[in-house]
Amino acid sequence: MGVMEQHALGMAAVLLKAYEIGDLINHSQEIGQYLDARRNMQDSEEVQALIRALDQKKRLYEECQRFGHFHPDYHAALEEARKAQKALDSHALVREFKQAEESLDDLLYSVSKMIAHSVSESIKVPSNQLLPSSGGCGSGGSCSGNCG
């Protein structure tokens, strides 16, 4: 068997394992909670009305944003969009969905990190977290503490 055939067989085994991991994730508690929360949010007329209101306010703001601060309604449109976003974010079903989404994201990150670090500890794993929990400066090395 040639090198190419061995590589193809090795890649097939890796892909098979990836599908197995995907199946395990699809049957996890995190996926169940995420799907339930999403369904609850989609079935809620109250949440859907808040989403439509936010979309309307965002469209108005985007129209004003074309002219920036010089548009007479710019600041009012921005404030209305923020209020609509806050109203949506404060709804219990939306909070529940965002929590379930975060738990699922944590699970996916943990699995990705485990796979990456089983290959090499130096492999970087992307995360949806705004602020990194650890690590050095942006260079990938350890931080010397002289960043700023």
VOPA-367932 format. One line per field, with one value per residue (C-alpha): residue number from 1; residue in one letter; x, y, z. Coordinates in steps of 0.001 Angstrom, whole numbers. Layout:
// residues N
resi = [NUM ...]
resn = [a ...]
xx = [X ...]
yy = [Y ...]
zz = [Z ...]
END
This chain:
// residues 148
resi = [1 2 3 4 5 6 7 8 9 10 11 12 13 14 15 16 17 18 19 20 21 22 23 24 25 26 27 28 29 30 31 32 33 34 35 36 37 38 39 40 41 42 43 44 45 46 47 48 49 50 51 52 53 54 55 56 57 58 59 60 61 62 63 64 65 66 67 68 69 70 71 72 73 74 75 76 77 78 79 80 81 82 83 84 85 86 87 88 89 90 91 92 93 94 95 96 97 98 99 100 101 102 103 104 105 106 107 108 109 110 111 112 113 114 115 116 117 118 119 120 121 122 123 124 125 126 127 128 129 130 131 132 133 134 135 136 137 138 139 140 141 142 143 144 145 146 147 148]
resn = [m g v m e q h a l g m a a v l l k a y e i g d l i n h s q e i g q y l d a r r n m q d s e e v q a l i r a l d q k k r l y e e c q r f g h f h p d y h a a l e e a r k a q k a l d s h a l v r e f k q a e e s l d d l l y s v s k m i a h s v s e s i k v p s n q l l p s s g g c g s g g s c s g n c g]
xx = [0 1379 1708 -1354 -3533 -2321 -3043 -6549 -7241 -5874 -8010 -11090 -10526 -10135 -13330 -15203 -14128 -15132 -18627 -18793 -17861 -20465 -23118 -22152 -22415 -25786 -27087 -25642 -27603 -26222 -27729 -31049 -31196 -30144 -32790 -35508 -34589 -34482 -37869 -39368 -38044 -39300 -42746 -43143 -45208 -43850 -40239 -41010 -42657 -39547 -37364 -39487 -39358 -35586 -35269 -37374 -35277 -32058 -33220 -34047 -30660 -28844 -30640 -29529 -26040 -25468 -25136 -23582 -23895 -25062 -28431 -31023 -32431 -29116 -28929 -32646 -32469 -29408 -31110 -34274 -32222 -30433 -33736 -35185 -32066 -32249 -35944 -35190 -32156 -34104 -36824 -36566 -36763 -34001 -31800 -32445 -31529 -28329 -27315 -27947 -26024 -23094 -23111 -23079 -20276 -18285 -18786 -17678 -14665 -13671 -13896 -11956 -9280 -8978 -8547 -6081 -3980 -3862 -1897 199 -121 928 -2101 -4388 -8100 -10480 -13054 -16103 -14966 -14279 -11423 -8945 -8846 -5138 -2184 349 343 -938 2336 1500 4373 4278 3713 6652 4378 5758 2674 1586]
yy = [0 3372 6504 8087 5068 5036 8756 8254 5421 7484 10459 8246 6968 10522 11619 8606 9514 13143 11998 9844 12849 14905 12289 12330 16121 15995 13743 15824 17637 20953 20409 19381 22509 24703 23276 23539 27140 28061 26424 28218 31523 30906 29866 32937 35666 38115 37362 37435 40860 42102 40757 42490 45741 45490 44820 47895 50079 48707 49488 53054 53403 51984 54515 57333 55895 56498 60184 59600 62129 64723 63022 64843 61551 59732 59861 59172 56189 54839 55185 53482 50583 50207 50218 47582 45421 45782 44836 41724 40768 41124 38648 35402 33133 35074 34918 31176 30779 32795 30724 27489 28876 29741 26255 24678 26992 25977 22298 22801 24825 22140 19407 21497 22284 18654 17554 20332 19808 16052 16954 19731 22041 24965 24737 27705 27034 29862 30858 33095 34726 38434 38408 35527 33679 33014 33298 35880 38810 38370 36837 33313 33210 33607 37148 39027 41521 44477 45047 48359]
zz = [0 -1012 1091 -534 245 3845 4145 2732 5174 8069 7093 6788 10327 11619 9864 11238 14768 14140 13147 16278 18409 16556 17332 21013 21067 19278 22049 24879 27568 26271 22815 24337 26483 23555 21217 23879 24667 20980 20373 23389 22136 18592 19855 22069 20408 22976 22073 18357 18777 20593 17777 15148 17142 17404 13673 12946 15261 13790 10238 11283 12970 9928 7740 10044 10285 6582 7488 10896 13690 11200 10701 12856 14216 14674 18481 18957 16582 18391 21774 20492 19100 22437 24333 22010 22419 26204 26214 24168 26268 29513 28503 30498 27444 25692 28784 28999 25317 25692 28722 26807 23846 26107 27664 24215 23134 26229 25384 21778 22907 25410 22793 20251 22832 23861 20240 19416 22526 21964 18822 20364 23362 21168 18852 19358 19705 18804 21380 21369 24607 24227 26712 26802 30092 29882 27600 26710 24378 20848 19701 20857 23326 27028 28227 29620 31327 29355 27192 28485]
END
